[in-house]
Amino acid sequence: MSVYDFTVKMPGGGTEALAAHQGKVLLVVNTASKCGFTPQYKGLEALYRKYKDQGLEILAFPCNQFGAQEPGDAQEIQNFCSLTYDVSFPLAAKIDVNGTDEDPLWHYLKQQQAGLLGSRGIKWNFTKFLVDRKGNVVARHGPQVKPEALAKDIETLLAAAA
């Protein structure tokens, strides 16, 4: 099993099979528009622009589970990201990353890479998972890790053959 076996919900009710990203390096992150870490959108966009032509995809999943910091609907979230941070990578539909209604992809990600002290749950917004070109979850980074700190790991994964 790999991340390519999952389908995610997109704004407007559609879905996207992650198999469409096969052979790409993925950075999967739960996001929020009203969080202290929200300025990380700028760093995520910078990574995306720098590495997208080499095979990086960023998949952002808005989530309202932490301090109700993503209260908007899909259009409000998209407008905020576009107008405030000029985000051009795709935003999935708003999801839960923990609990009984957690998104299946996020359940899988958490099982593949534990957090601090072996914890599985997502603790806050802007938790990041790196996925190699074969769909393997290779790293998990907490919210305090800025996107730009992942550049070397991304370059290493991009240099590896699919």
GUGUKE-241963 format. One record per residue (C-alpha): residue number from 1; residue in one letter; x, y, z. Coordinates in pm, 1 decimal. Example, Ala and Ser with C-alpha at 12.3 -4.5 7.8 and 13.67 -1.06 7.14 Angstrom:
// residues 2
+-----+---------+----------+----------+----------+
: num : residuo :     east :    north :       up :
+-----+---------+----------+----------+----------+
:   1 :       A :   1230.0 :   -450.0 :    780.0 :
:   2 :       S :   1367.0 :   -106.0 :    714.0 :
+-----+---------+----------+----------+----------+
// end
This chain:
// residues 162
+-----+---------+----------+----------+----------+
: num : residuo :     east :    north :       up :
+-----+---------+----------+----------+----------+
:   1 :       M :      0.0 :      0.0 :      0.0 :
:   2 :       S :    112.5 :    358.5 :    -66.9 :
:   3 :       V :    -36.5 :    706.9 :    -78.0 :
:   4 :       Y :   -124.4 :    634.6 :   -442.2 :
:   5 :       D :   -400.0 :    401.9 :   -322.7 :
:   6 :       F :   -600.9 :    692.1 :   -178.9 :
:   7 :       T :   -856.0 :    929.9 :   -322.2 :
:   8 :       V :   -906.1 :   1268.1 :   -159.8 :
:   9 :       K :  -1199.6 :   1505.3 :   -154.8 :
:  10 :       M :  -1162.3 :   1831.0 :   -340.7 :
:  11 :       P :  -1357.3 :   2155.0 :   -299.4 :
:  12 :       G :  -1691.8 :   2146.5 :   -475.1 :
:  13 :       G :  -1753.4 :   1779.2 :   -401.4 :
:  14 :       G :  -1517.1 :   1622.2 :   -652.3 :
:  15 :       T :  -1239.8 :   1376.1 :   -578.3 :
:  16 :       E :   -883.5 :   1325.3 :   -694.5 :
:  17 :       A :   -698.7 :    995.1 :   -702.9 :
:  18 :       L :   -349.7 :   1037.8 :   -564.4 :
:  19 :       A :   -235.8 :    790.2 :   -829.0 :
:  20 :       A :   -237.9 :   1098.4 :  -1055.5 :
:  21 :       H :     73.0 :   1212.0 :   -863.5 :
:  22 :       Q :    263.3 :    887.7 :   -912.4 :
:  23 :       G :    633.6 :    948.4 :   -967.5 :
:  24 :       K :    622.6 :   1286.3 :   -791.2 :
:  25 :       V :    764.4 :   1388.9 :   -455.7 :
:  26 :       L :    476.0 :   1497.3 :   -233.9 :
:  27 :       L :    466.9 :   1735.4 :     59.1 :
:  28 :       V :    134.8 :   1680.5 :    237.3 :
:  29 :       V :     35.6 :   1939.2 :    498.5 :
:  30 :       N :   -267.9 :   2025.6 :    709.6 :
:  31 :       T :   -331.5 :   2398.0 :    694.2 :
:  32 :       A :   -533.3 :   2674.8 :    858.0 :
:  33 :       S :   -589.2 :   3038.6 :    767.3 :
:  34 :       K :   -601.9 :   3187.8 :   1116.0 :
:  35 :       C :   -307.4 :   3016.5 :   1284.4 :
:  36 :       G :     25.2 :   3145.0 :   1409.8 :
:  37 :       F :    186.3 :   2913.8 :   1154.9 :
:  38 :       T :    -26.9 :   3044.4 :    863.9 :
:  39 :       P :    266.4 :   3248.1 :    724.3 :
:  40 :       Q :    418.7 :   2909.6 :    633.2 :
:  41 :       Y :    198.4 :   2930.0 :    322.9 :
:  42 :       K :    464.9 :   3168.8 :    189.8 :
:  43 :       G :    739.6 :   2909.9 :    241.5 :
:  44 :       L :    526.7 :   2630.8 :     96.0 :
:  45 :       E :    458.8 :   2837.2 :   -213.6 :
:  46 :       A :    829.7 :   2920.0 :   -248.7 :
:  47 :       L :    915.4 :   2547.1 :   -236.5 :
:  48 :       Y :    643.9 :   2471.5 :   -487.4 :
:  49 :       R :    761.9 :   2734.1 :   -734.1 :
:  50 :       K :   1124.5 :   2631.2 :   -698.4 :
:  51 :       Y :   1074.8 :   2255.3 :   -733.7 :
:  52 :       K :    746.7 :   2189.3 :   -914.2 :
:  53 :       D :    915.9 :   2155.8 :  -1253.3 :
:  54 :       Q :   1146.2 :   1893.1 :  -1100.6 :
:  55 :       G :    854.0 :   1688.3 :   -969.6 :
:  56 :       L :    738.9 :   1834.6 :   -636.4 :
:  57 :       E :    368.8 :   1852.5 :   -559.1 :
:  58 :       I :    227.8 :   2015.3 :   -247.0 :
:  59 :       L :   -106.9 :   1888.5 :   -124.8 :
:  60 :       A :   -267.2 :   2115.2 :    134.3 :
:  61 :       F :   -556.7 :   1997.5 :    347.9 :
:  62 :       P :   -742.1 :   2272.6 :    534.1 :
:  63 :       C :   -843.3 :   2156.3 :    881.6 :
:  64 :       N :  -1052.7 :   2324.3 :   1151.2 :
:  65 :       Q :   -970.2 :   2082.8 :   1436.0 :
:  66 :       F :   -711.3 :   2296.6 :   1614.6 :
:  67 :       G :   -847.5 :   2608.1 :   1782.1 :
:  68 :       A :  -1114.5 :   2646.3 :   1510.8 :
:  69 :       Q :   -851.1 :   2825.0 :   1301.1 :
:  70 :       E :   -997.0 :   2729.0 :    962.8 :
:  71 :       P :  -1362.0 :   2836.5 :    991.9 :
:  72 :       G :  -1419.8 :   2936.1 :    628.7 :
:  73 :       D :  -1576.6 :   2744.9 :    344.3 :
:  74 :       A :  -1377.0 :   2624.3 :     44.5 :
:  75 :       Q :  -1415.3 :   2949.9 :   -149.1 :
:  76 :       E :  -1313.5 :   3166.6 :    146.5 :
:  77 :       I :  -1008.1 :   2947.8 :    209.4 :
:  78 :       Q :   -904.4 :   2957.1 :   -157.0 :
:  79 :       N :   -951.8 :   3334.2 :   -176.0 :
:  80 :       F :   -748.9 :   3388.6 :    140.2 :
:  81 :       C :   -462.2 :   3169.1 :     20.3 :
:  82 :       S :   -458.2 :   3320.6 :   -324.8 :
:  83 :       L :   -488.7 :   3685.0 :   -221.4 :
:  84 :       T :   -268.6 :   3674.2 :     88.0 :
:  85 :       Y :      5.9 :   3429.1 :    -12.9 :
:  86 :       D :    -37.1 :   3390.7 :   -391.0 :
:  87 :       V :    -76.8 :   3015.1 :   -340.0 :
:  88 :       S :    -83.7 :   2820.8 :   -666.2 :
:  89 :       F :    -64.0 :   2461.3 :   -535.4 :
:  90 :       P :   -392.3 :   2272.7 :   -491.2 :
:  91 :       L :   -603.3 :   2288.6 :   -177.8 :
:  92 :       A :   -812.3 :   1982.8 :    -97.6 :
:  93 :       A :  -1150.6 :   1997.0 :     72.5 :
:  94 :       K :  -1150.1 :   2074.6 :    444.2 :
:  95 :       I :  -1096.3 :   1754.7 :    643.3 :
:  96 :       D :  -1041.3 :   1611.8 :    990.2 :
:  97 :       V :   -692.9 :   1471.7 :   1050.9 :
:  98 :       N :   -777.5 :   1307.8 :   1385.2 :
:  99 :       G :  -1074.6 :   1133.1 :   1541.9 :
: 100 :       T :  -1365.6 :    925.8 :   1421.3 :
: 101 :       D :  -1409.8 :   1132.9 :   1103.9 :
: 102 :       E :  -1040.2 :   1151.5 :   1014.5 :
: 103 :       D :   -956.0 :   1138.6 :    647.2 :
: 104 :       P :   -829.4 :    790.4 :    544.7 :
: 105 :       L :   -515.5 :    935.5 :    385.7 :
: 106 :       W :   -424.8 :   1110.3 :    708.0 :
: 107 :       H :   -486.3 :    793.8 :    906.8 :
: 108 :       Y :   -239.8 :    618.6 :    675.5 :
: 109 :       L :     18.4 :    899.0 :    696.1 :
: 110 :       K :     11.3 :    888.7 :   1076.0 :
: 111 :       Q :     58.7 :    511.9 :   1077.8 :
: 112 :       Q :    359.7 :    539.2 :    847.2 :
: 113 :       Q :    544.3 :    811.5 :   1039.4 :
: 114 :       A :    499.4 :    873.0 :   1409.7 :
: 115 :       G :    534.0 :   1214.1 :   1564.2 :
: 116 :       L :    730.7 :   1329.1 :   1865.6 :
: 117 :       L :    783.8 :   1052.6 :   2122.0 :
: 118 :       G :    606.5 :    802.8 :   1896.6 :
: 119 :       S :    269.1 :    976.9 :   1902.5 :
: 120 :       R :     41.6 :    910.6 :   1606.3 :
: 121 :       G :   -208.4 :   1195.6 :   1638.3 :
: 122 :       I :   -162.7 :   1527.7 :   1465.1 :
: 123 :       K :    -99.4 :   1789.2 :   1733.3 :
: 124 :       W :   -154.0 :   2113.2 :   1539.0 :
: 125 :       N :   -184.6 :   2283.8 :   1201.6 :
: 126 :       F :    100.7 :   2268.5 :    949.6 :
: 127 :       T :    220.3 :   1916.3 :   1025.5 :
: 128 :       K :    407.7 :   1805.1 :    714.7 :
: 129 :       F :    466.0 :   1462.6 :    558.7 :
: 130 :       L :    722.4 :   1400.9 :    284.6 :
: 131 :       V :    646.3 :   1124.0 :     36.1 :
: 132 :       D :    900.7 :    986.1 :   -209.3 :
: 133 :       R :    844.2 :    919.1 :   -579.5 :
: 134 :       K :    732.5 :    562.6 :   -501.9 :
: 135 :       G :    457.1 :    673.1 :   -264.2 :
: 136 :       N :    643.2 :    590.4 :     57.9 :
: 137 :       V :    599.4 :    824.9 :    353.4 :
: 138 :       V :    960.3 :    901.8 :    442.2 :
: 139 :       A :    939.8 :   1185.7 :    697.8 :
: 140 :       R :    707.8 :   1372.3 :    930.5 :
: 141 :       H :    775.5 :   1726.4 :   1047.5 :
: 142 :       G :    592.6 :   1921.5 :   1314.4 :
: 143 :       P :    444.8 :   2267.8 :   1271.8 :
: 144 :       Q :    753.6 :   2439.4 :   1410.8 :
: 145 :       V :    961.3 :   2312.5 :   1115.6 :
: 146 :       K :    948.0 :   2582.0 :    849.9 :
: 147 :       P :    895.6 :   2471.1 :    489.1 :
: 148 :       E :   1230.7 :   2611.1 :    377.2 :
: 149 :       A :   1403.7 :   2374.4 :    623.1 :
: 150 :       L :   1278.0 :   2085.1 :    407.3 :
: 151 :       A :   1455.2 :   2199.9 :     89.9 :
: 152 :       K :   1755.9 :   1965.0 :    121.9 :
: 153 :       D :   1532.1 :   1663.2 :    191.7 :
: 154 :       I :   1314.3 :   1755.5 :   -105.9 :
: 155 :       E :   1620.5 :   1792.0 :   -330.5 :
: 156 :       T :   1742.9 :   1447.9 :   -221.1 :
: 157 :       L :   1405.5 :   1289.8 :   -296.0 :
: 158 :       L :   1379.7 :   1467.9 :   -631.4 :
: 159 :       A :   1724.1 :   1339.3 :   -729.2 :
: 160 :       A :   1622.1 :    979.2 :   -660.3 :
: 161 :       A :   1481.4 :    779.4 :   -950.2 :
: 162 :       A :   1112.6 :    697.1 :   -946.5 :
+-----+---------+----------+----------+----------+
// end
